[in-house]
Amino acid sequence: MEPQPVDVTSIEEAVIKLEVELFSLRDEVEELQGVNNSSQDIVSSLSKRTACIGRESYHVGGDTGRNE
């Protein structure tokens, strides 16, 4: 059985297509990481505000000696 010739051109074209797809996916991942970081910043900010509001409402209601 003789080895079959390999079409190197089609392999090179496939590799180039995969590289383009890889770079596109990398860009998408970086964009999503940025969105995720922004979301985490928003959640952190809201958590801090909520904690402050909780403390303020406790102080406004007065200290009855009970933790509600």
C-alpha positions as CSV (number, residue, x, y, z in Angstrom):
1,M,0.0,0.0,0.0
2,E,1.5,3.3,-1.1
3,P,1.2,6.4,1.0
4,Q,-1.4,8.9,-0.4
5,P,-0.2,12.4,-1.2
6,V,-1.4,15.0,1.3
7,D,-2.9,18.2,0.1
8,V,-0.9,20.7,2.2
9,T,-2.7,23.7,0.8
10,S,-6.1,22.5,2.2
11,I,-4.4,21.8,5.6
12,E,-2.9,25.3,5.7
13,E,-6.2,26.9,4.8
14,A,-7.9,24.9,7.6
15,V,-5.2,26.0,10.1
16,I,-5.7,29.6,9.1
17,K,-9.4,29.4,9.5
18,L,-8.9,27.9,13.0
19,E,-6.5,30.6,13.9
20,V,-9.0,33.3,12.9
21,E,-11.7,31.6,14.9
22,L,-9.3,31.3,17.9
23,F,-8.5,35.1,17.8
24,S,-12.2,35.9,17.5
25,L,-13.0,33.7,20.5
26,R,-10.2,35.3,22.5
27,D,-11.7,38.8,21.8
28,E,-15.1,37.5,22.8
29,V,-13.7,36.1,26.1
30,E,-11.9,39.3,26.9
31,E,-15.1,41.3,26.3
32,L,-17.1,38.9,28.5
33,Q,-14.5,39.2,31.2
34,G,-14.9,42.9,31.1
35,V,-18.7,42.6,31.4
36,N,-18.3,40.2,34.3
37,N,-15.9,42.5,36.1
38,S,-18.4,45.4,35.7
39,S,-21.2,43.2,37.0
40,Q,-19.1,42.3,40.0
41,D,-18.4,46.0,40.7
42,I,-22.1,46.8,40.5
43,V,-23.0,43.9,42.8
44,S,-20.3,45.0,45.3
45,S,-21.5,48.6,45.2
46,L,-25.1,47.6,45.7
47,S,-24.2,45.3,48.6
48,K,-22.3,48.1,50.3
49,R,-25.3,50.5,49.8
50,T,-27.7,47.8,51.1
51,A,-25.5,47.3,54.2
52,C,-25.4,51.0,54.9
53,I,-29.2,51.3,54.4
54,G,-29.7,48.4,56.9
55,R,-27.5,50.1,59.5
56,E,-29.2,53.4,59.0
57,S,-32.7,52.0,59.4
58,Y,-31.6,50.2,62.5
59,H,-30.3,53.5,64.0
60,V,-33.3,55.5,62.8
61,G,-35.7,52.9,64.5
62,G,-33.9,53.3,67.7
63,D,-32.1,50.8,69.8
64,T,-34.7,48.7,71.7
65,G,-32.1,46.4,73.0
66,R,-33.1,43.7,70.5
67,N,-31.5,42.7,67.3
68,E,-34.2,42.4,64.7
